[in-house]
């Protein structure tokens, strides 16, 4: 075998799991498709900041430096992850995009896009979702002749100055991007239902303080609270105020798109310059398609991150894998430790 465990993905989930693997005495090899182990953070839009303060945003073993009450910027997170990776006693291979994983003998063979191959006893898929942006089936969208882009490709408002823009979505990113664009463009936030807000601070404390002391942030039972599926927008008052002032305004989702126009629910037809789809992501696991580990929609067949089809295949960093914080900096370490303990027990048999 070339490796006891191959970690696919060198972002927050892969790094946290590599740390946990070393604590169990295992020797993982981390495969990261990008040029440095920072996951998708360097590619997010320019103004993105964490929703949780630095004190709640650390991976195991290394606190996030600086003022613990601040909300770190995208670039700070990317630098934190890169430094975290440098301190790990593990092999990390960059520019190593995985093309395929196959079962072979008592383990797996991992094939890279460049043709390289690694034999591994166990595999952990920690490739996140950024590489698989979700585009809903909106009537006529394929015929829209102006700009259509997903939030994954949005960086800054400058290119949209003076334009008529529609942002589709009701989550944190949708509201933040729409509010930012509204400073330079005429923007509508188009949603299927009204936007739900959650106060960023309660009784002088950040919401994550209350989630932590109540256990809702980590408890598996918190998955029962996942209704409706769209989480509320965390807000210190700025975004609710922006919507209330009409910059951006909020409308029910349009009913049709054609050429450079959209048709609203009231029948109004309007010329539009750009549509930004802030409609989320799905697990990015195409390399497992031939393994029989995914359902028909490409979602992993698992229970709490343990594959239901292959005992030595695991997942870390899935949304709601075990709790509200499973796919976040503040919560992935707990799932990583659980996965490492389980795989260690299986490998030592």
LOZA-93436 format. One line per 4 residues: number of its first residue (from 1); for each residue x, y, z of C-alpha. Coordinates in steps of 0.02 Angstrom, whole numbers. Layout:
% residues N
NUM = X,Y,Z; ...
This chain:
% residues 349
1 = 0,0,0; 58,177,-38; -42,249,107; -142,194,257
5 = -269,331,225; -290,447,76; -376,612,115; -459,688,-38
9 = -461,875,-8; -341,988,84; -463,1117,148; -530,1136,324
13 = -611,963,326; -462,870,256; -338,959,368; -441,933,525
17 = -456,748,483; -271,732,446; -236,806,618; -356,681,697
21 = -278,537,601; -105,579,667; -177,583,844; -233,404,813
25 = -60,353,752; -112,340,570; -13,408,423; -126,497,298
29 = -81,568,128; -180,725,85; -222,758,-98; -266,939,-138
33 = -317,992,-313; -265,1174,-292; -92,1250,-272; -101,1263,-83
37 = -198,1178,57; -330,1311,92; -483,1232,15; -606,1347,-73
41 = -570,1499,36; -454,1590,-86; -589,1581,-220; -737,1655,-125
45 = -797,1832,-160; -681,1970,-103; -783,2041,41; -828,1876,125
49 = -803,1865,312; -839,1723,431; -1009,1717,512; -929,1659,675
53 = -800,1756,780; -619,1699,779; -636,1618,951; -762,1495,878
57 = -674,1471,710; -521,1364,745; -470,1191,690; -409,1068,823
61 = -243,1110,902; -219,1287,834; -323,1436,893; -362,1573,767
65 = -244,1715,812; -283,1898,842; -436,1976,923; -548,1828,968
69 = -704,1935,947; -673,1986,767; -747,1905,612; -599,1850,504
73 = -592,1897,320; -581,1771,179; -394,1797,156; -360,1777,342
77 = -447,1609,339; -348,1552,187; -185,1604,270; -237,1518,433
81 = -270,1355,341; -107,1364,245; -10,1391,407; -108,1252,492
85 = -62,1132,353; 122,1178,369; 121,1124,551; 44,955,518
89 = 160,805,515; 79,736,358; 117,723,174; 14,849,74
93 = 18,841,-115; -45,994,-207; -100,1000,-390; -165,825,-357
97 = -343,818,-422; -426,648,-400; -512,575,-553; -571,407,-488
101 = -578,294,-336; -600,107,-357; -608,-38,-236; -466,-160,-258
105 = -426,-306,-144; -444,-251,37; -425,-66,-4; -439,63,-142
109 = -344,130,-291; -350,318,-310; -314,383,-486; -265,565,-516
113 = -304,670,-669; -120,669,-714; -122,479,-719; -40,450,-550
117 = -107,310,-440; -104,276,-254; -157,118,-164; -238,151,4
121 = -319,47,139; -445,184,179; -510,340,92; -587,497,167
125 = -682,610,48; -665,788,110; -679,884,-53; -822,995,4
129 = -952,1070,-112; -874,1224,-194; -831,1130,-353; -1013,1082,-379
133 = -1120,1241,-377; -1306,1206,-386; -1406,1285,-526; -1594,1263,-504
137 = -1705,1225,-653; -1774,1399,-685; -1889,1408,-837; -1799,1478,-989
141 = -1634,1514,-900; -1537,1427,-1037; -1606,1554,-1163; -1554,1708,-1063
145 = -1438,1807,-1175; -1358,1919,-1042; -1242,1874,-898; -1282,1724,-789
149 = -1160,1671,-655; -1161,1573,-495; -1103,1650,-331; -950,1537,-346
153 = -893,1648,-490; -939,1815,-412; -795,1917,-341; -839,2102,-324
157 = -975,2227,-373; -870,2337,-488; -909,2250,-654; -1097,2270,-621
161 = -1097,2458,-592; -1252,2542,-663; -1333,2377,-714; -1500,2295,-676
165 = -1458,2138,-577; -1561,1998,-500; -1487,1890,-363; -1577,1724,-338
169 = -1573,1648,-164; -1619,1680,17; -1465,1625,114; -1319,1718,189
173 = -1220,1732,28; -1371,1786,-74; -1416,1927,45; -1236,1984,67
177 = -1200,1986,-120; -1364,2074,-159; -1333,2208,-28; -1155,2234,-92
181 = -1211,2246,-273; -1348,2369,-225; -1213,2498,-184; -1171,2510,-370
185 = -1320,2435,-463; -1510,2419,-459; -1535,2251,-377; -1680,2135,-336
189 = -1663,1985,-221; -1778,1852,-296; -1834,1716,-175; -1966,1581,-163
193 = -2011,1637,13; -1975,1788,123; -1798,1801,192; -1779,1739,370
197 = -1659,1829,485; -1571,1777,645; -1494,1908,758; -1304,1903,760
201 = -1301,1959,941; -1417,1913,1085; -1401,1992,1256; -1231,2061,1208
205 = -1161,1894,1150; -1130,1827,976; -1256,1694,925; -1118,1563,921
209 = -1093,1586,1108; -1272,1531,1137; -1262,1390,1011; -1107,1325,1102
213 = -1172,1333,1281; -1339,1256,1234; -1257,1118,1131; -1365,1155,978
217 = -1209,1188,874; -1143,1011,894; -1284,898,950; -1339,769,820
221 = -1518,796,877; -1505,973,810; -1529,898,637; -1713,885,683
225 = -1717,1075,678; -1671,1077,494; -1841,1142,439; -1861,1239,331
229 = -1702,1185,239; -1640,1363,213; -1548,1426,366; -1586,1603,423
233 = -1472,1746,374; -1360,1800,517; -1377,1987,533; -1316,2128,644
237 = -1453,2238,573; -1370,2293,412; -1453,2170,293; -1629,2184,361
241 = -1609,2373,350; -1546,2361,171; -1697,2258,118; -1817,2371,210
245 = -1744,2521,118; -1761,2434,-51; -1576,2420,-86; -1594,2281,-134
249 = -1781,2255,-148; -1855,2081,-124; -1979,2000,-243; -2052,1826,-268
253 = -1950,1726,-391; -1983,1766,-572; -2088,1643,-671; -1993,1642,-836
257 = -1832,1699,-920; -1807,1731,-1104; -1679,1825,-1208; -1624,1968,-1094
261 = -1788,1981,-999; -1874,1906,-847; -2060,1888,-814; -2114,1925,-635
265 = -2258,1839,-545; -2373,1988,-579; -2343,1973,-766; -2222,2118,-779
269 = -2083,2091,-906; -1917,2177,-872; -1750,2193,-960; -1607,2129,-850
273 = -1419,2139,-870; -1365,1999,-754; -1430,1856,-647; -1325,1795,-501
277 = -1372,1623,-435; -1333,1615,-249; -1418,1447,-241; -1294,1344,-144
281 = -1189,1192,-182; -1197,1003,-183; -1065,875,-129; -922,874,-254
285 = -888,688,-269; -878,640,-454; -727,530,-420; -838,409,-322
289 = -962,382,-464; -886,216,-514; -876,152,-336; -1063,135,-309
293 = -1053,246,-155; -1172,382,-216; -1358,389,-247; -1436,435,-414
297 = -1420,621,-375; -1234,607,-332; -1259,619,-145; -1154,505,-33
301 = -1238,355,46; -1182,373,226; -1231,379,408; -1142,513,511
305 = -1001,514,383; -976,326,376; -1006,254,203; -1151,131,193
309 = -1069,41,47; -884,28,94; -831,17,278; -661,98,247
313 = -733,246,151; -783,399,252; -841,577,227; -800,734,323
317 = -867,910,300; -1039,868,230; -1177,991,270; -1274,928,421
321 = -1164,772,425; -1194,757,612; -1242,931,668; -1271,1113,621
325 = -1084,1149,620; -1021,993,528; -963,1089,374; -888,1237,466
329 = -719,1281,541; -794,1279,714; -873,1108,701; -779,999,577
333 = -648,947,705; -774,847,805; -831,747,654; -649,726,600
337 = -602,652,769; -750,532,764; -704,476,588; -521,451,635
341 = -566,345,786; -683,235,684; -561,208,541; -418,177,662
345 = -517,39,747; -557,-42,579; -379,-31,515; -306,-106,674
349 = -413,-261,665
